[in-house]
């Protein structure tokens, strides 16, 4: 049984990166070779001090994560960056390099997807049989996950209520996937547009992305996890798939480790941006849990349907979304319809003093210049050529190497 922690006592952060060819920027399904070069044998997980490396569903994506619960997130940017530099050094002999952002802008998933073929592959193979994972929503997605602990039902209630309310604003802060197969998609957060529909064959798995209004372990099981188990049964005769693994909402309760995992965050150009976004979200959640914006009764009263409508807008327009739900704006002390960017600026003003100063630059750049998606489209142009896309994404690679933010 995993040790239980109290609210905001520890944190778990996960960052996913693509392996790409240096010369062409095309994806490189060679995470297994990276693992062999690092450890001397084929393994799915490597512990590298405070950071661990692991494989993902597809063979071109590697996940870096805190090696166990971290007491502090303010030094994680440098720790992740150190590991990124080490991986790039290992990849030199393969003529490969890491790349950030939530979707490769040129990948053709129908022809380029290769699933991980090693440990845990039976799970991935079954997913592929059910859903066909050769699609952008499966094979061309990189995200940041925040894991936050709760000690008991009382803490779960407070944390789940707060997280549900903030989920619709997340794409307005971190959308980074505006281009697929060389085209501007019309969605700032195309990753989430695919994410919300890629399991529509079994709708119980993702629901409406926003979790249902349930605030105890018993209710969560009866409302979310048991229906998932029932829905997957005809497809999973051997009972390979775990209910926690199957739950694909934008935030999932992991009762096996007493944590809630937030999954809606598009990964950025560098850890400095990723960790700043995590720190900002965490401080908003702390303020919500402490009833600084509104009571827990008001937080719990919100339906997933109402929150989902706001999320659909931010998936498409990110920070430029107009939020017209006046009751939602009142939650944070705002009057009259306004943009998602203005809501985030208001929240940042409320919590800035609690956010470590090392994160201020990144948050303020996003709030002033726009999400990475907005900055990418500005740099590439509305009718992009492949040459221009590659040129800009090479700049993003340098952002990752230097742990610096992208300016168009």
C-alpha positions as CSV (number, residue, x, y, z in Angstrom):
1,X,0.0,0.0,0.0
2,X,1.4,3.3,-1.1
3,X,2.1,5.9,1.7
4,X,-0.8,8.4,2.0
5,X,-0.1,12.2,2.0
6,X,-2.1,15.2,2.8
7,X,-3.3,17.9,0.4
8,X,-0.3,19.7,-1.3
9,X,2.2,17.8,0.9
10,X,3.9,16.3,-2.2
11,X,3.6,16.5,-6.0
12,X,4.1,14.2,-8.9
13,X,4.9,15.7,-12.3
14,X,5.1,13.9,-15.6
15,X,6.4,15.4,-18.9
16,X,6.2,13.6,-22.3
17,X,8.6,14.3,-25.2
18,X,9.0,13.1,-28.8
19,X,12.1,11.6,-30.3
20,X,12.7,13.1,-33.8
21,X,15.4,12.8,-36.5
22,X,17.8,15.8,-36.4
23,X,18.0,16.1,-40.2
24,X,14.3,15.8,-41.1
25,X,12.5,16.4,-37.8
26,X,10.4,13.3,-38.5
27,X,9.4,11.2,-35.5
28,X,11.8,8.4,-34.5
29,X,10.3,5.3,-32.9
30,X,13.5,4.5,-31.0
31,X,12.8,4.9,-27.3
32,X,13.8,1.3,-26.8
33,X,17.3,2.1,-28.2
34,X,17.5,5.1,-25.8
35,X,16.7,2.9,-22.8
36,X,19.3,0.3,-23.9
37,X,22.0,2.9,-24.3
38,X,21.3,4.4,-20.9
39,X,20.9,1.2,-18.9
40,X,22.7,-1.5,-20.9
41,X,19.5,-3.5,-21.3
42,X,16.0,-3.1,-22.6
43,X,13.9,-1.8,-19.8
44,X,10.6,0.2,-19.6
45,X,11.7,2.3,-16.6
46,X,14.9,3.9,-15.5
47,X,15.5,5.7,-12.2
48,X,17.9,8.5,-12.7
49,X,18.1,10.2,-9.3
50,X,15.2,12.5,-8.7
51,X,13.8,11.9,-12.2
52,X,12.7,8.6,-13.8
53,X,12.3,7.8,-17.5
54,X,9.7,5.4,-19.0
55,X,8.2,4.4,-22.3
56,X,4.7,5.3,-23.5
57,X,2.1,3.8,-25.8
58,X,4.0,4.7,-28.9
59,X,7.7,4.0,-29.6
60,X,8.7,7.6,-30.3
61,X,7.5,9.1,-26.9
62,X,9.5,9.1,-23.7
63,X,8.1,10.2,-20.4
64,X,10.1,11.9,-17.7
65,X,8.6,12.0,-14.2
66,X,9.5,12.8,-10.6
67,X,11.0,9.6,-9.2
68,X,8.4,9.3,-6.4
69,X,6.6,12.1,-4.6
70,X,8.5,15.5,-4.7
71,X,8.2,17.8,-1.6
72,X,8.8,20.9,-3.7
73,X,8.2,21.7,-7.4
74,X,10.3,24.9,-7.6
75,X,13.5,23.1,-8.4
76,X,12.0,20.6,-10.9
77,X,12.6,22.7,-14.0
78,X,16.3,22.4,-13.6
79,X,16.1,18.7,-12.7
80,X,14.0,17.9,-15.8
81,X,16.3,20.0,-17.9
82,X,19.4,18.2,-16.7
83,X,17.7,14.9,-17.8
84,X,16.7,16.3,-21.2
85,X,20.4,17.3,-21.8
86,X,21.5,13.8,-20.8
87,X,19.0,12.2,-23.2
88,X,20.0,14.5,-26.1
89,X,23.6,13.6,-25.5
90,X,22.7,9.8,-25.6
91,X,20.7,10.4,-28.8
92,X,23.5,12.1,-30.6
93,X,24.9,8.8,-31.8
94,X,21.5,8.0,-33.3
95,X,21.3,11.4,-34.9
96,X,18.1,12.1,-32.9
97,X,16.9,14.8,-30.5
98,X,14.0,15.5,-28.2
99,X,11.2,17.8,-29.2
100,X,8.5,19.4,-27.0
101,X,4.9,20.6,-27.7
102,X,1.7,18.4,-27.5
103,X,1.6,17.3,-31.1
104,X,4.1,16.8,-34.0
105,X,3.1,19.2,-36.7
106,X,3.9,17.0,-39.7
107,X,3.4,13.4,-38.4
108,X,1.1,11.1,-40.5
109,X,-0.2,8.7,-37.8
110,X,-1.5,6.2,-40.4
111,X,1.9,5.5,-41.8
112,X,4.3,6.5,-39.0
113,X,2.7,5.1,-35.8
114,X,4.7,2.3,-34.1
115,X,3.4,1.0,-30.8
116,X,5.7,0.1,-28.0
117,X,6.5,-3.6,-28.6
118,X,8.1,-4.6,-25.3
119,X,6.9,-4.8,-21.6
120,X,3.2,-3.9,-21.1
121,X,2.8,-4.4,-24.8
122,X,-0.3,-6.7,-24.4
123,X,-2.1,-3.7,-22.9
124,X,-1.2,-1.4,-25.7
125,X,-2.0,-4.1,-28.3
126,X,-5.5,-4.6,-26.8
127,X,-6.1,-0.8,-26.8
128,X,-5.1,-0.9,-30.5
129,X,-7.5,-3.7,-31.2
130,X,-10.4,-1.8,-29.6
131,X,-9.7,1.7,-30.7
132,X,-7.1,1.6,-33.5
133,X,-4.4,3.7,-32.0
134,X,-3.1,4.9,-35.4
135,X,-4.7,8.3,-34.9
136,X,-3.6,11.7,-33.7
137,X,-5.5,11.3,-30.4
138,X,-3.4,8.2,-29.6
139,X,-0.1,8.3,-31.3
140,X,0.6,12.1,-31.7
141,X,0.0,13.4,-28.2
142,X,2.4,14.7,-25.5
143,X,1.1,16.1,-22.2
144,X,2.1,17.2,-18.7
145,X,0.4,15.5,-15.8
146,X,0.1,16.8,-12.3
147,X,-0.5,14.3,-9.5
148,X,-1.9,15.7,-6.2
149,X,-2.4,13.6,-3.1
150,X,-5.4,13.4,-0.8
151,X,-5.4,11.6,2.6
152,X,-9.1,10.5,2.9
153,X,-12.6,11.2,1.7
154,X,-12.7,14.6,3.2
155,X,-9.6,15.7,1.4
156,X,-10.7,14.0,-1.8
157,X,-13.9,16.0,-1.7
158,X,-12.1,19.3,-1.4
159,X,-9.5,18.5,-4.0
160,X,-11.9,17.0,-6.6
161,X,-14.3,20.0,-6.2
162,X,-11.5,22.5,-6.8
163,X,-9.9,20.6,-9.8
164,X,-13.2,20.2,-11.6
165,X,-13.8,24.0,-11.6
166,X,-10.3,24.9,-13.0
167,X,-10.2,22.2,-15.8
168,X,-12.0,24.4,-18.4
169,X,-9.4,27.1,-18.0
170,X,-6.3,24.9,-18.5
171,X,-6.3,25.0,-22.4
172,X,-6.4,28.8,-22.1
173,X,-3.1,28.6,-20.3
174,X,-1.2,25.9,-22.0
175,X,-2.6,25.0,-25.5
176,X,0.4,24.0,-27.7
177,X,-1.1,21.9,-30.5
178,X,-2.4,24.2,-33.3
179,X,-0.9,22.3,-36.3
180,X,-1.4,18.7,-37.6
181,X,-0.1,17.3,-40.8
182,X,1.1,20.7,-41.9
183,X,-2.2,22.5,-41.5
184,X,-3.5,25.0,-39.0
185,X,-6.4,23.0,-37.5
186,X,-8.5,25.8,-36.2
187,X,-8.1,24.5,-32.7
188,X,-5.5,25.9,-30.4
189,X,-5.6,22.7,-28.4
190,X,-6.0,20.1,-31.1
191,X,-4.6,17.4,-28.8
192,X,-7.6,17.8,-26.5
193,X,-10.0,18.0,-29.5
194,X,-8.9,14.5,-30.4
195,X,-8.6,13.4,-26.7
196,X,-12.3,14.1,-26.1
197,X,-13.5,11.9,-28.9
198,X,-10.8,9.2,-29.5
199,X,-12.6,6.7,-27.2
200,X,-16.2,7.4,-28.4
201,X,-16.6,3.7,-29.2
202,X,-16.8,3.2,-25.4
203,X,-18.0,6.6,-24.1
204,X,-17.9,5.6,-20.4
205,X,-14.1,5.9,-20.5
206,X,-13.8,9.6,-21.2
207,X,-17.2,10.8,-20.2
208,X,-17.5,14.5,-20.9
209,X,-13.8,15.0,-20.0
210,X,-14.8,17.0,-16.9
211,X,-15.4,14.4,-14.1
212,X,-18.9,14.0,-12.7
213,X,-19.8,15.8,-9.5
214,X,-18.8,13.0,-7.1
215,X,-17.0,13.6,-3.9
216,X,-16.4,10.3,-2.1
217,X,-14.6,7.1,-3.0
218,X,-17.9,5.1,-2.9
219,X,-19.7,7.6,-5.2
220,X,-16.7,7.7,-7.6
221,X,-16.7,3.9,-7.9
222,X,-20.4,3.7,-8.4
223,X,-20.7,6.6,-10.8
224,X,-17.4,6.4,-12.8
225,X,-15.3,3.3,-12.2
226,X,-18.0,0.5,-12.1
227,X,-19.6,1.7,-15.4
228,X,-16.2,1.7,-17.0
229,X,-15.6,-1.9,-15.8
230,X,-18.9,-2.9,-17.2
231,X,-18.4,-1.2,-20.5
232,X,-15.0,-2.7,-21.2
233,X,-15.9,-6.2,-20.2
234,X,-17.0,-7.4,-23.7
235,X,-13.7,-6.2,-25.2
236,X,-11.4,-7.4,-22.4
237,X,-12.1,-11.1,-21.9
238,X,-8.8,-11.7,-20.2
239,X,-9.2,-8.8,-17.7
240,X,-5.9,-7.2,-18.8
241,X,-7.0,-3.6,-18.4
242,X,-7.2,-1.8,-15.1
243,X,-10.1,0.5,-14.2
244,X,-7.7,3.3,-13.1
245,X,-5.8,3.0,-16.4
246,X,-9.0,3.0,-18.4
247,X,-10.5,6.2,-16.8
248,X,-9.7,8.9,-19.3
249,X,-11.3,12.0,-17.9
250,X,-9.4,15.2,-17.8
251,X,-8.6,14.5,-14.1
252,X,-8.7,11.0,-12.8
253,X,-8.9,9.8,-9.2
254,X,-6.2,7.2,-8.5
255,X,-7.5,5.5,-5.3
256,X,-4.7,2.9,-5.6
257,X,-2.3,5.7,-4.7
258,X,-4.6,8.3,-3.1
259,X,-4.0,11.0,-5.7
260,X,-5.8,12.9,-8.5
261,X,-4.0,13.2,-11.8
262,X,-4.7,16.2,-14.0
263,X,-4.2,15.3,-17.6
264,X,-5.4,18.3,-19.7
265,X,-2.1,20.2,-19.8
266,X,-0.4,20.4,-23.2
267,X,3.4,20.1,-22.8
268,X,5.3,23.2,-23.6
269,X,8.6,24.1,-25.3
270,X,10.7,23.6,-22.1
271,X,10.5,22.6,-18.5
272,X,10.7,26.2,-17.3
273,X,7.3,26.8,-18.9
274,X,5.8,23.4,-17.9
275,X,6.7,23.8,-14.2
276,X,5.6,27.4,-14.1
277,X,2.2,26.3,-15.4
278,X,2.0,23.5,-12.8
279,X,3.0,25.9,-10.0
280,X,0.3,28.4,-11.1
281,X,-2.4,25.7,-11.3
282,X,-1.4,24.4,-7.9
283,X,-1.7,27.8,-6.3
284,X,-5.1,28.4,-7.8
285,X,-6.2,25.0,-6.4
286,X,-4.8,25.8,-3.0
287,X,-6.8,29.1,-3.0
288,X,-10.0,27.2,-4.0
289,X,-9.5,24.5,-1.4
290,X,-9.1,27.3,1.2
291,X,-12.4,28.9,0.0
292,X,-10.7,32.1,-1.1
293,X,-13.0,32.3,-4.2
294,X,-16.2,30.6,-3.1
295,X,-17.5,28.0,-0.7
296,X,-17.1,24.3,-1.2
297,X,-20.9,24.0,-1.5
298,X,-20.8,26.3,-4.5
299,X,-17.9,24.4,-6.0
300,X,-19.6,21.1,-5.7
301,X,-22.9,22.4,-7.2
302,X,-21.4,22.6,-10.7
303,X,-22.4,19.9,-13.2
304,X,-19.9,18.4,-15.6
305,X,-22.1,19.5,-18.5
306,X,-21.9,23.2,-17.6
307,X,-18.1,23.0,-17.2
308,X,-17.7,21.0,-20.4
309,X,-19.4,23.8,-22.5
310,X,-16.7,26.2,-21.3
311,X,-14.0,23.6,-21.9
312,X,-15.1,23.2,-25.6
313,X,-14.5,26.9,-26.1
314,X,-11.0,26.9,-24.6
315,X,-10.0,23.8,-26.6
316,X,-10.8,25.8,-29.7
317,X,-9.8,29.4,-28.9
318,X,-7.6,28.9,-25.8
319,X,-6.9,32.3,-24.1
320,X,-9.1,34.1,-26.7
321,X,-12.2,32.3,-25.6
322,X,-15.1,34.4,-24.4
323,X,-16.5,33.1,-21.2
324,X,-20.2,34.1,-21.1
325,X,-21.3,32.0,-18.2
326,X,-21.7,34.7,-15.6
327,X,-22.2,32.2,-12.7
328,X,-18.8,30.7,-13.6
329,X,-17.1,34.1,-13.6
330,X,-18.7,34.9,-10.3
331,X,-16.9,31.9,-8.7
332,X,-13.7,33.9,-9.0
333,X,-15.2,37.3,-8.2
334,X,-15.6,38.6,-11.8
335,X,-18.6,40.4,-13.2
336,X,-19.7,40.4,-16.9
337,X,-18.5,38.2,-19.7
338,X,-14.8,38.3,-20.4
339,X,-12.0,36.4,-22.1
340,X,-10.3,33.4,-20.6
341,X,-7.1,35.3,-20.7
342,X,-8.6,38.0,-18.4
343,X,-9.8,35.3,-16.0
344,X,-6.3,33.9,-15.8
345,X,-4.8,37.3,-15.3
346,X,-7.3,37.9,-12.5
347,X,-6.4,34.6,-10.9
348,X,-2.7,35.2,-11.3
349,X,-3.0,38.6,-9.5
350,X,-4.8,36.7,-6.7
351,X,-2.1,34.1,-6.2
352,X,1.1,35.7,-7.6
353,X,2.6,36.3,-4.1
354,X,2.4,32.5,-3.4
355,X,4.0,31.5,-6.7
356,X,7.8,31.3,-6.5
357,X,9.4,34.2,-8.3
358,X,11.3,31.8,-10.6
359,X,8.0,31.0,-12.3
360,X,6.8,34.6,-12.8
361,X,8.6,35.2,-16.2
362,X,7.0,32.2,-17.9
363,X,3.5,32.8,-16.6
364,X,3.6,36.5,-17.4
365,X,4.9,35.8,-20.9
366,X,2.0,33.4,-21.5
367,X,-0.6,35.9,-20.1
368,X,0.8,38.7,-22.2
369,X,1.9,37.1,-25.5
370,X,-0.5,34.2,-25.5
371,X,-0.3,30.4,-25.3
372,X,2.4,28.6,-27.1
373,X,-0.2,27.7,-29.7
374,X,-0.9,31.3,-30.4
375,X,2.8,32.1,-30.6
376,X,3.5,29.2,-32.9
377,X,0.8,30.3,-35.3
378,X,2.1,33.9,-35.2
379,X,5.6,32.6,-36.1
380,X,4.5,30.1,-38.8
381,X,1.8,32.1,-40.4
382,X,-1.8,31.2,-41.4
383,X,-0.8,29.3,-44.6
384,X,2.3,27.4,-43.4
385,X,4.8,25.6,-45.6
386,X,6.6,22.5,-44.4
387,X,9.8,24.5,-44.6
388,X,8.5,27.2,-42.3
389,X,7.1,24.7,-39.9
390,X,10.4,22.9,-39.6
391,X,12.2,26.2,-39.2
392,X,10.0,27.2,-36.3
393,X,10.1,23.8,-34.6
394,X,13.9,23.7,-34.8
395,X,13.7,26.9,-32.7
396,X,11.5,25.0,-30.3
397,X,14.2,22.4,-30.0
398,X,16.7,25.1,-29.0
399,X,14.2,26.3,-26.4
400,X,14.2,22.8,-24.9
401,X,18.0,22.6,-25.0
402,X,18.4,26.0,-23.4
403,X,15.3,25.8,-21.1
404,X,14.1,29.1,-22.5
405,X,10.7,30.3,-23.6
406,X,9.7,30.7,-27.2
407,X,9.2,34.2,-28.6
408,X,7.9,34.5,-32.1
